[in-house]
Amino acid sequence: MPSPLDRPRLRPGLAAVPDEGDPAGFILFDQRRVSRQPLRLTAREFTWVQWLDGTNTLRDVQLAAMRQAGGELLPIEPLLGLVERLDVARFLDGPRLEALWTDPVREPACVGCYPADPDELRRLLDGLFTAPDGPGRPRAERQAVNGRRGAPVLRALLAPHIDYARGGVSYAWAYKALAEQTDASLFVIVGTAHYSPTRYTLSRQSFKTPLGVLPTDQPFIDRLAAHYGDGLFDDPLAHVPEHSIELEVVFLQYLFERRRPVRIVPLLVGSFSDYVEAGLDPAGQPESARMAEALRRAEAAAGEPVCYVISGDLAHIGPKFGDRGALKAPALAESRERDATIIKRAEAADPAGYFRAIADEGDRRRICGLPPTWTVLQAVRPKSGRLLHYDQYAHPRGYESVSFASMAFYA
């Protein structure tokens, strides 16, 4: 049986730029960040890779390269070496690439954002709870909201997905509420898709971090896919580089590793920019309306409490994101005021009003939490929300600002 590399094919999502260290060379890199390691190519190799389209054998490429070089003899070994480098980097379609989504366990993509050593990671997370502006460690036993039995039930939580160094205390405020206010062992994590154009993408893979492997709930995924219909697995690479699910998984593992076993359903949500540009309420659009209903129906058959974790940040402003001019105090203050308007609509558990508050400003501040937050509010229909913590990171030289919040939503 021929190998898939007999007719090698570069996968989509790759790009090349000139190599500053070699005026004749190029750097091949992955725009989707499935592979974080760029490859240096000579000018000749850059020509060769453009023939790797899945139709040419390496012998075909060898002959084409020899013709281009005026008949100069080209051994096959340099081509074999190039294909091996591309395959190891997962720049080619084939078994190595497919293993990233067909293996039952997804390998972590965010080590570096957090420590690889589990004990060091636990100390880091514990320190976020006990920091001067942190919420304190979660209590060992579940607490009723406001200390009252019969109080509102925690149905969903909004947590940041910015790196822990900048968003850590906000994470802690969110997850203290989660630890103390829910009996759920099944968590549907709905996060922003940063690298995929697909509206909704599920994964069946369990998630591995330094704290172990957190399993997915396959029956819930089966029901969700059945109620939604086709399309939830159309982009198998969507979850591979994504941080918005993984950074929540780490906290769930930390919280519950000594309490009870938990499972997840990892769902990514792509951009709502088309809805914003057209002024279309997502509730009236087929994909988003169908997902909200599918989540409700899948949960109704779960036979156990289900809690949702929304993984989303707020504003992204400044030159890093395409805005002109360094950020100064007035722009940061204005952004905080606009965030407050959005948060009020979320606290009112009003998905339509939440969407309008963002759409009315044309989403010019790039609220990446819009798609997952709207999806959960529409699906869960909580009665109220409560802001737990808000913060705004501002680069000291005005290059960027990212704001984020933790919120709890109650039935």
VOGU-3710 file (C-alpha; in Angstrom, 3 decimals, decimal comma):
1> mpspldrprl> 0,000/0,000/0,000  1,461/3,401/-0,945  2,297/5,828/1,837  0,344/9,129/2,049  3,751/10,765/1,681  4,275/9,211/-1,765  2,250/12,176/-3,050  2,827/14,695/-0,249  0,408/17,560/0,151  0,888/20,738/2,153
11> rpglaavpde> -2,096/21,295/4,400  -4,131/24,526/4,375  -3,310/27,383/6,720  0,408/27,716/5,969  2,159/30,906/4,903  5,700/32,015/4,099  7,714/35,179/4,634  11,273/36,101/3,586  13,979/34,931/5,970  15,695/37,995/7,420
21> gdpagfilfd> 18,772/35,874/8,144  19,009/34,636/4,552  17,906/37,052/1,797  17,321/34,133/-0,571  15,474/31,989/1,957  11,977/31,796/3,429  10,277/31,002/6,732  7,292/28,655/6,448  4,879/28,971/9,353  1,422/27,858/10,458
31> qrrvsrqplr> -1,180/30,635/10,594  -3,511/28,404/12,630  -0,801/27,626/15,206  -1,391/23,900/15,062  2,393/23,774/14,750  4,258/26,435/16,724  7,651/25,718/15,123  8,394/27,556/11,837  10,666/25,968/9,245  13,515/27,645/7,409
41> ltareftwvq> 13,593/26,872/3,682  16,238/27,609/1,110  15,145/29,220/-2,135  15,282/25,816/-3,843  13,239/24,143/-1,115  10,656/26,907/-1,304  10,239/26,091/-4,994  9,899/22,398/-4,237  7,204/22,785/-1,574  4,980/24,580/-4,077
51> wldgtntlrd> 4,785/21,313/-6,036  3,633/19,353/-2,969  -0,074/19,515/-3,821  -1,010/15,850/-3,458  -0,869/15,117/-7,180  2,904/14,876/-7,652  5,117/12,033/-6,476  8,589/12,868/-5,195  9,935/11,567/-8,497  7,675/14,076/-10,273
61> vqlaamrqag> 9,034/16,860/-8,093  12,589/15,668/-8,696  12,121/15,775/-12,451  10,440/19,191/-12,364  13,252/20,585/-10,222  15,869/19,181/-12,598  14,127/20,710/-15,610  13,921/24,058/-13,829  17,663/23,834/-13,092  18,494/23,203/-16,750
71> gellpiepll> 19,011/19,476/-16,384  21,257/19,616/-13,323  21,208/16,276/-11,495  19,205/16,355/-8,259  19,460/13,351/-5,923  16,203/12,254/-4,297  17,646/12,460/-0,755  17,221/16,249/-0,311  13,552/15,910/-1,257  13,084/13,007/1,148
81> glverldvar> 14,704/15,064/3,896  12,455/18,049/3,182  9,296/15,923/3,260  10,359/14,372/6,565  10,926/17,826/8,112  7,550/19,018/6,854  5,822/15,909/8,149  7,415/16,098/11,604  6,290/19,744/11,793  2,786/18,595/10,815
91> fldgprleal> 2,785/20,788/7,743  1,652/17,880/5,558  -1,637/16,021/5,396  -1,150/12,506/6,681  -1,155/10,244/9,741  1,024/12,510/11,891  -1,349/15,420/11,387  -4,496/13,319/11,754  -3,287/11,937/15,082  -3,760/15,398/16,562
101> wtdpvrepac> -7,537/14,925/16,449  -7,996/11,156/16,128  -6,058/10,212/19,269  -8,469/9,803/22,200  -6,540/12,321/24,304  -5,706/15,870/23,240  -2,206/16,911/24,239  -1,870/20,291/26,003  -1,134/23,310/23,826  -0,642/25,936/26,540
111> vgcypadpde> 2,256/24,657/28,616  4,397/27,748/28,950  1,355/29,831/29,797  1,386/27,656/32,916  4,069/25,376/34,431  4,585/21,839/33,152  5,287/20,571/36,676  1,987/19,661/38,402  3,043/20,739/41,884  4,319/24,061/40,590
121> lrrlldglft> 1,062/24,510/38,692  -0,983/23,818/41,830  1,048/26,372/43,769  0,483/28,933/41,009  -3,278/28,424/41,043  -3,486/28,393/44,816  -1,641/31,704/44,854  -4,281/33,286/42,632  -6,956/32,527/45,220  -4,860/33,748/48,138
131> apdgpgrpra> -3,462/36,893/46,455  -4,226/40,207/48,226  -7,017/40,943/45,738  -8,037/37,298/45,387  -11,243/35,755/46,745  -9,624/33,314/49,177  -9,558/29,540/48,838  -12,867/27,830/48,048  -14,610/26,317/51,053  -14,501/22,557/51,329
141> erqavngrrg> -18,274/22,149/51,255  -20,784/23,535/48,810  -22,396/26,759/50,029  -25,855/27,987/49,089  -25,804/31,336/47,315  -25,697/34,107/49,901  -25,684/31,408/52,565  -29,397/30,625/52,099  -30,921/27,289/51,268  -33,339/27,558/48,380
151> apvlrallap> -31,217/30,351/46,924  -30,787/30,656/43,126  -28,948/27,769/41,464  -25,658/28,455/39,683  -26,248/27,523/36,054  -23,320/29,105/34,273  -20,085/30,922/34,858  -18,118/33,404/32,757  -14,345/33,157/33,189  -11,516/34,841/31,275
161> hidyarggvs> -9,264/33,006/28,867  -6,437/35,524/28,856  -3,143/34,102/30,151  -2,982/33,392/33,876  -0,311/36,033/34,476  -2,746/38,796/33,537  -6,135/37,289/34,264  -5,375/35,018/37,175  -7,254/36,735/39,982  -10,375/37,038/37,843
171> yawaykalae> -10,151/33,305/37,177  -9,960/32,710/40,927  -13,092/34,763/41,634  -14,976/32,766/39,008  -13,843/29,350/40,150  -14,356/30,004/43,850  -18,037/30,571/43,008  -18,089/27,427/40,900  -16,521/25,282/43,614  -18,902/26,523/46,294
181> qtdaslfviv> -22,176/26,847/44,404  -22,687/23,797/42,221  -23,050/20,055/42,736  -22,539/19,410/39,018  -19,974/16,905/37,800  -20,674/17,648/34,130  -19,398/20,950/32,726  -20,132/22,207/29,233  -17,244/24,537/28,363  -18,229/26,982/25,623
191> gtahysptry> -15,215/28,924/24,409  -14,146/31,371/21,732  -12,688/29,804/18,585  -9,640/31,926/17,751  -8,317/29,879/14,827  -11,355/28,370/13,117  -13,914/29,952/10,781  -16,497/27,302/11,666  -19,446/28,542/13,731  -19,611/25,631/16,195
201> tlsrqsfktp> -17,048/22,858/16,668  -17,161/19,925/19,082  -14,363/17,617/20,124  -14,621/14,070/21,429  -11,072/14,111/22,769  -10,369/14,077/26,476  -8,105/16,936/27,572  -4,668/16,325/29,040  -2,798/18,831/31,231  -0,045/18,435/33,832
211> lgvlptdqpf> -2,846/17,682/36,330  -4,023/14,616/34,425  -6,644/13,763/31,817  -10,141/15,221/32,047  -12,609/12,995/30,145  -15,315/14,187/27,815  -18,919/13,072/28,266  -19,566/11,063/25,109  -23,343/10,552/25,602  -23,888/14,316/25,942
221> idrlaahygd> -21,775/14,913/22,826  -23,803/12,276/20,962  -27,074/13,975/21,906  -25,794/17,452/21,101  -24,591/16,358/17,664  -27,871/14,557/16,971  -30,009/17,575/17,933  -27,830/20,105/16,108  -27,241/18,164/12,898  -24,276/18,110/10,560
231> glfddplahv> -21,265/20,377/10,855  -20,008/20,059/14,425  -16,924/18,057/13,421  -16,176/19,768/10,098  -12,973/21,443/11,298  -10,961/18,752/13,088  -8,028/21,115/13,699  -10,113/23,728/15,545  -9,428/22,390/19,047  -5,761/21,473/18,526
241> pehsielevv> -4,135/24,917/19,101  -7,027/26,509/20,994  -6,434/27,848/24,518  -9,975/28,902/25,445  -11,035/25,393/26,535  -7,726/24,209/27,961  -7,243/27,126/30,368  -10,636/26,341/31,939  -9,857/22,616/32,093  -6,809/23,298/34,260
251> flqylferrr> -8,939/25,109/36,848  -11,599/22,392/36,861  -8,941/19,767/37,488  -7,377/21,820/40,262  -10,707/22,423/41,980  -12,142/18,931/41,839  -9,169/16,545/41,864  -9,714/15,899/45,577  -13,508/16,385/45,581  -15,171/14,352/42,853
261> pvrivpllvg> -14,586/13,127/39,279  -15,854/15,533/36,640  -16,390/15,427/32,869  -16,568/18,075/30,168  -18,165/18,841/26,833  -15,777/21,091/24,848  -17,591/23,385/22,389  -15,922/26,173/20,403  -17,864/29,081/18,892  -16,620/31,016/15,879
271> sfsdyveagl> -17,049/34,684/15,108  -20,388/36,515/15,103  -18,954/39,306/12,929  -21,448/38,596/10,148  -24,340/39,012/12,577  -22,846/42,251/13,907  -22,215/43,726/10,459  -25,739/42,919/9,272  -27,421/43,845/12,571  -28,949/40,372/12,807
281> dpagqpesar> -30,059/39,034/16,183  -28,385/35,606/16,493  -31,632/34,192/17,894  -33,136/34,471/14,429  -30,235/32,832/12,589  -30,315/29,100/11,848  -26,932/28,005/13,215  -27,001/29,887/16,507  -30,692/29,265/17,166  -30,222/25,561/16,426
291> maealrraea> -27,266/25,325/18,821  -29,153/26,971/21,682  -32,010/24,510/21,242  -29,621/21,549/20,860  -27,892/22,419/24,138  -31,219/22,630/25,934  -32,374/19,279/24,595  -29,048/17,549/25,280  -29,076/18,835/28,867  -32,705/17,828/29,430
301> aagepvcyvi> -31,734/14,205/28,800  -28,576/14,302/30,949  -30,265/13,034/34,086  -27,897/15,038/36,310  -26,997/18,668/37,048  -25,129/20,419/34,252  -23,119/23,603/34,704  -21,830/25,764/31,849  -18,450/27,494/31,765  -18,197/30,398/29,313
311> sgdlahigpk> -14,610/31,067/28,284  -14,427/34,600/26,927  -12,724/37,970/27,342  -14,051/41,464/26,713  -12,360/44,316/24,811  -9,196/44,038/22,714  -7,976/47,514/21,774  -4,767/49,260/20,772  -2,189/49,103/17,954  -1,661/45,371/18,481
321> fgdrgalkap> -5,224/44,822/17,239  -5,103/47,370/14,414  -6,128/50,585/16,195  -4,192/53,756/15,465  -2,105/55,449/18,104  -0,915/54,362/21,533  -3,626/53,892/24,151  -3,934/56,682/26,706  -5,981/57,082/29,879  -9,118/58,572/28,225
331> alaesrerda> -9,411/55,682/25,753  -8,979/53,147/28,546  -11,618/54,895/30,658  -14,055/54,963/27,736  -13,499/51,255/27,156  -14,231/50,504/30,813  -17,489/52,463/30,572  -18,521/50,527/27,485  -17,622/47,262/29,210  -19,896/48,254/32,093
341> tiikraeaad> -22,814/48,632/29,668  -22,198/45,157/28,266  -21,850/43,629/31,726  -25,169/45,160/32,818  -26,948/43,472/29,918  -25,294/40,185/30,860  -26,301/40,645/34,519  -29,867/41,109/33,312  -29,518/37,709/31,577  -30,681/39,407/28,389
351> pagyfraiad> -28,974/37,775/25,361  -30,665/40,099/22,855  -29,699/43,207/24,824  -26,184/41,871/25,361  -25,769/41,358/21,612  -27,199/44,810/20,798  -24,860/46,534/23,241  -21,916/45,093/21,304  -23,428/45,408/17,832  -24,379/49,067/18,413
361> egdrrricgl> -20,689/49,946/18,609  -19,932/47,736/15,608  -17,892/45,476/17,864  -15,026/47,846/17,197  -13,451/46,792/20,504  -13,436/43,145/19,466  -15,389/41,486/22,291  -14,166/37,937/21,772  -16,504/36,621/24,464  -19,579/37,621/22,457
371> pptwtvlqav> -20,203/34,275/20,666  -19,834/31,912/23,653  -21,590/34,244/26,108  -24,585/34,809/23,843  -24,802/31,079/23,107  -24,941/30,123/26,782  -27,334/32,904/27,794  -29,680/31,901/24,976  -29,449/28,187/25,718  -29,593/28,267/29,522
381> rpksgrllhy> -31,939/31,261/29,945  -30,776/32,138/33,460  -32,881/34,524/35,514  -30,035/36,740/36,652  -26,321/37,314/36,517  -23,819/38,756/38,967  -20,452/40,384/38,332  -17,784/38,772/40,491  -14,671/40,569/39,283  -13,596/42,894/36,480
391> dqyahprgye> -10,142/43,948/35,336  -8,453/45,698/32,457  -4,907/44,908/31,436  -3,129/47,872/29,857  0,316/47,624/28,280  2,613/50,202/29,916  3,435/51,748/26,527  -0,113/51,712/25,215  0,427/48,904/22,741  -2,636/46,926/23,800
401> svsfasmafy> -5,375/46,545/26,360  -7,503/43,495/27,101  -10,372/43,582/29,578  -12,103/40,617/31,154  -14,590/39,691/33,836  -15,841/36,792/35,890  -19,605/36,443/36,286  -22,080/33,962/37,736  -25,515/33,239/36,236  -28,372/31,811/38,269
411> a> -31,639/30,031/37,593
//
